[in-house]
Amino acid sequence: MRLKLAKSASREVQSLSNEAMLIAYFLRVRAAFFAEREREAAERLAAALRAWRDSAFLDAALRPSRLSALEVARERLADFFPLEALIPS
């Protein structure tokens, strides 16, 4: 009788250990998927920040200083209307 109980207890422990191993494997796979998803999200965020910084690099300020308004107007006029081309040398 004791031998039967010992064998059935051994099978139950082995069954539990197999289930525990299966659950541990499932959790490791799940963690790998989540880690990959977070890495992809981080890469997309970094790419978006780089693109934003590159496109905003040459943009004008939202509110330029009044002290430099004359200089900015002169630069914009020179970009559109080159005076050197009109003045004969």
N, C-alpha and C positions, 0 to 999 in steps of 0.2 A: 504494500500500500504506500509506504513511504517513497519507494522508488517511482511509482506512478506520479505521486504528487511532485516529486523533484523534477521529473521529466516535463510535466505539464507546466510547472513554474518556470523551468528553463525555456520552454517554447514561448511562454508569455513574455519573458524578459527579452528573448531574441526578437519576438514580434514587435515589442515596444522599441527596442533599439533600432530595428529596421524602419519603423515609423518615424522615430526621432531623426534618423539619418536622412530620410526622405524629406522631412520638414526642414532640416538644416540645409539640405541641398536646394530646396525650393527658395528658402530665404536668401541664400547666397546668390542664386540666379536673379531673384527679384532685386537684390541690392545692386547687382551689376547693371541691370537695365536702368534703374533709377540713376546710378552714377553716370551712365552714358548719356541719359537724357539731360542731366544737369551740365555735363561737359558741353554738349551741343548747345544748350541754352547760353552758357557762358561764352562760347565761341561766337554765337550769333550776336550777343550783346557787345562783345569786343569789336566785331566787324562793324556793327551799327555805329558805335562810338567813333571808330576810325573814319568812317564815311562822313559822319556829321562834322568831325573836326576838320577833315579835308575840304568839305564844301563850305564851311564857315570861316576858313582861314582868310580868304580875301573879301569877305562880306564887309560892308560898311557897318559902323557902330549904330546901334539903335537911335541914340541921341548924340550926334556929334557936338563937340564943344563949340560954343559961340566964338571963342577966341580964335579957333582955327577955321572958321567958316569961309573967310576970304581965300585962304590958302587952298581949301578943298574946292571951292568954286573955280579957282585958277587951274587946278589940276584937272578937273572935269572938262573945262573948256579946252585945255591943251590936248586931252584925250580925243575929243570930238573934232576939234578945229585947230589943226597944227598951223601955227602962225609962221613958222620958218618956211613952209612951202609957199606962202603967199608973198613973202618979202624977197624981192630980187637981190641977189648979192652982187 
